[in-house]
């Protein structure tokens, strides 16, 4: 009789513990990192931050690692050097931020592409793109090494000349293949950014809203399902 009571109590405790785990109010540590698209006023990161805050799900929002003209090799170096920034009144290292992050959004690579296509022949451009892709794979491998949670990345769009559409399509196809390997969600912003120019190559508020809506759908599916 005594053993039955002990087993019953153990079962009750187990059930309570399972219920606790399944209903635990988990909050999201959000790392938004990349080039100017990640830090412009009204960017998708701010909109995601506001969305998580409205649901009382935001633990921390970190965007201080993002910089203008950020390139893939810059991001790789920052991870390898474990760059530190001051965020939310404390020092944070990049590796630690990646490890803690429940959600990472990335905008990187566009500056690498534009740097070359404006100065090289089409053949030279493709050779350079292949080198960018080598760097990109190294970056995604590094990011995934430290972050085991949800990663969302923007693809590339052409705001230069229409004759370069094929190069951007080439890069986006390769990006999709890499994303499948490293379990990364890619947001296609090609149509959203259609009509952009070198003078106005960054998204406006309406375009940022459209990018955010696509990201929000991924967040709802992968985090709040």
C-alpha positions as CSV (number, residue, x, y, z in Angstrom):
1,X,0.0,0.0,0.0
2,X,2.8,2.3,0.9
3,X,4.6,1.7,-2.5
4,X,1.3,2.4,-4.3
5,X,1.0,5.7,-2.6
6,X,4.6,6.6,-3.4
7,X,4.1,5.6,-7.1
8,X,0.9,7.6,-7.3
9,X,2.6,10.7,-5.8
10,X,5.5,10.3,-8.2
11,X,3.1,10.1,-11.1
12,X,1.3,13.2,-10.0
13,X,4.5,15.1,-9.6
14,X,5.6,13.9,-13.1
15,X,2.3,15.1,-14.6
16,X,2.6,18.5,-12.9
17,X,6.2,18.8,-14.2
18,X,5.2,18.0,-17.8
19,X,2.4,20.5,-17.6
20,X,4.8,23.1,-16.3
21,X,7.2,22.5,-19.1
22,X,4.6,22.7,-21.8
23,X,3.0,25.9,-20.5
24,X,6.3,27.6,-19.5
25,X,6.2,31.2,-20.7
26,X,9.3,31.2,-22.8
27,X,10.6,34.6,-24.0
28,X,12.7,35.3,-27.1
29,X,16.3,36.5,-27.1
30,X,16.4,38.3,-30.5
31,X,19.6,39.0,-32.4
32,X,19.2,41.2,-35.5
33,X,22.5,41.4,-37.3
34,X,23.7,42.6,-40.7
35,X,24.3,45.6,-42.9
36,X,22.4,48.8,-43.3
37,X,19.1,47.0,-43.9
38,X,19.3,45.8,-40.3
39,X,19.7,49.2,-38.7
40,X,17.8,51.8,-40.8
41,X,14.9,53.6,-39.1
42,X,11.8,51.5,-39.3
43,X,13.6,48.3,-40.3
44,X,12.1,44.8,-40.0
45,X,14.1,44.2,-36.8
46,X,12.4,47.0,-35.0
47,X,9.0,45.8,-36.2
48,X,9.8,42.2,-34.9
49,X,10.9,43.7,-31.6
50,X,7.6,45.5,-31.3
51,X,5.7,42.4,-32.2
52,X,7.5,40.3,-29.6
53,X,7.0,43.1,-27.0
54,X,3.3,43.2,-27.8
55,X,3.0,39.5,-27.0
56,X,5.1,39.9,-23.9
57,X,7.6,37.5,-25.4
58,X,10.7,39.6,-25.8
59,X,13.6,38.8,-23.5
60,X,16.2,40.9,-25.2
61,X,16.8,42.7,-28.5
62,X,20.4,43.0,-29.7
63,X,21.2,44.9,-32.9
64,X,24.5,46.6,-32.0
65,X,26.6,44.2,-34.0
66,X,25.1,45.5,-37.2
67,X,27.0,48.2,-39.2
68,X,26.8,50.0,-42.5
69,X,28.7,48.4,-45.4
70,X,28.9,45.2,-43.4
71,X,30.3,42.3,-45.5
72,X,30.3,38.5,-45.2
73,X,34.0,38.5,-44.3
74,X,33.4,41.2,-41.7
75,X,30.8,39.0,-40.0
76,X,33.1,36.0,-40.1
77,X,35.9,38.0,-38.5
78,X,33.6,39.3,-35.8
79,X,32.6,35.8,-34.9
80,X,36.2,34.5,-34.9
81,X,37.4,37.5,-32.9
82,X,34.3,37.2,-30.6
83,X,33.6,40.9,-31.0
84,X,32.0,42.6,-28.0
85,X,29.5,45.5,-27.9
86,X,27.7,47.4,-25.2
87,X,24.0,46.6,-25.4
88,X,21.2,47.0,-22.9
89,X,23.6,48.4,-20.3
90,X,26.0,45.4,-20.5
91,X,28.9,44.1,-22.5
92,X,27.9,41.3,-24.9
93,X,30.1,39.1,-27.0
94,X,28.9,37.9,-30.4
95,X,29.4,34.2,-29.7
96,X,27.5,34.5,-26.5
97,X,24.7,36.4,-28.3
98,X,24.5,33.7,-30.9
99,X,24.4,30.9,-28.3
100,X,21.6,32.7,-26.3
101,X,19.5,33.7,-29.3
102,X,16.2,32.1,-29.9
103,X,15.9,34.1,-33.1
104,X,18.5,35.5,-35.4
105,X,17.8,37.7,-38.5
106,X,20.6,38.3,-41.0
107,X,21.1,40.7,-43.8
108,X,24.5,40.2,-45.4
109,X,26.1,39.7,-48.8
110,X,24.6,42.5,-50.8
111,X,27.6,44.8,-50.3
112,X,29.9,42.0,-51.4
113,X,27.9,41.7,-54.7
114,X,27.6,45.4,-55.5
115,X,31.3,45.9,-54.8
116,X,32.2,43.7,-57.7
117,X,29.5,44.0,-60.4
118,X,30.0,47.7,-60.7
119,X,33.7,47.3,-61.6
120,X,34.0,43.9,-63.3
121,X,33.0,42.1,-66.5
122,X,30.2,39.6,-66.3
123,X,32.7,36.7,-66.4
124,X,34.8,38.2,-63.6
125,X,31.6,38.8,-61.7
126,X,30.6,35.2,-61.7
127,X,34.1,34.1,-60.6
128,X,33.9,36.6,-57.8
129,X,30.4,35.5,-56.8
130,X,31.7,31.9,-56.4
131,X,34.3,33.3,-53.9
132,X,31.5,35.2,-52.1
133,X,29.6,31.9,-51.8
134,X,32.6,30.2,-50.3
135,X,32.7,32.9,-47.7
136,X,29.0,32.8,-47.2
137,X,29.0,29.0,-46.5
138,X,31.8,29.5,-44.0
139,X,29.7,32.2,-42.3
140,X,26.5,30.1,-42.2
141,X,28.5,27.2,-40.8
142,X,29.9,29.4,-38.1
143,X,26.6,31.0,-37.2
144,X,24.9,27.5,-37.0
145,X,27.8,26.3,-34.8
146,X,26.8,28.7,-32.1
147,X,23.1,29.3,-32.7
148,X,21.0,26.1,-32.6
149,X,17.7,28.0,-32.8
150,X,15.8,29.9,-35.5
151,X,17.7,31.8,-38.2
152,X,16.1,33.9,-40.9
153,X,18.0,35.5,-43.7
154,X,17.2,37.9,-46.5
155,X,18.0,37.1,-50.1
156,X,19.5,39.5,-52.6
157,X,17.8,42.0,-54.9
158,X,19.2,43.9,-57.9
159,X,19.0,47.7,-57.6
160,X,21.7,48.3,-60.2
161,X,21.1,47.4,-63.9
162,X,18.7,44.9,-65.3
163,X,21.4,43.0,-67.1
164,X,22.7,41.8,-63.7
165,X,19.4,40.1,-62.8
166,X,20.9,36.7,-63.8
167,X,23.8,37.2,-61.3
168,X,21.4,37.9,-58.5
169,X,19.3,34.9,-59.4
170,X,22.4,32.8,-59.4
171,X,23.3,34.0,-55.9
172,X,19.8,33.5,-54.6
173,X,19.7,29.9,-56.0
174,X,23.0,29.1,-54.3
175,X,21.8,30.8,-51.1
176,X,18.7,28.6,-51.0
177,X,20.9,25.5,-51.4
178,X,23.1,26.6,-48.5
179,X,20.1,27.5,-46.4
180,X,18.7,24.0,-46.7
181,X,22.0,22.5,-45.5
182,X,22.1,24.7,-42.4
183,X,18.4,24.8,-41.7
184,X,18.0,28.6,-42.3
185,X,14.8,30.2,-43.5
186,X,15.3,32.6,-46.5
187,X,12.9,35.5,-47.1
188,X,12.5,36.3,-50.8
189,X,12.4,40.1,-51.1
190,X,12.9,40.3,-54.9
191,X,9.4,41.4,-55.7
192,X,9.1,43.6,-52.7
193,X,12.2,45.5,-53.8
194,X,11.4,45.6,-57.5
195,X,12.0,49.0,-58.9
196,X,14.7,50.0,-56.4
197,X,17.7,52.0,-57.7
198,X,21.2,52.6,-56.6
199,X,20.0,56.1,-55.4
200,X,17.1,54.4,-53.4
201,X,18.4,50.9,-52.8
202,X,17.3,50.6,-49.2
203,X,13.7,49.7,-48.4
204,X,11.2,52.4,-47.5
205,X,8.8,52.0,-44.6
206,X,6.2,50.2,-46.7
207,X,8.8,47.7,-48.0
208,X,10.2,47.1,-44.5
209,X,6.6,46.3,-43.4
210,X,6.2,43.8,-46.2
211,X,9.6,42.1,-45.3
212,X,8.4,42.0,-41.6
213,X,5.2,40.3,-42.5
214,X,7.1,37.5,-44.2
215,X,9.4,37.2,-41.2
216,X,6.5,37.3,-38.8
217,X,4.9,34.3,-40.6
218,X,8.1,32.3,-40.1
219,X,8.3,33.4,-36.4
220,X,4.6,32.4,-35.8
221,X,5.3,29.0,-37.5
222,X,8.6,28.2,-35.9
223,X,8.4,29.8,-32.5
224,X,4.7,30.3,-31.6
225,X,3.2,27.3,-33.4
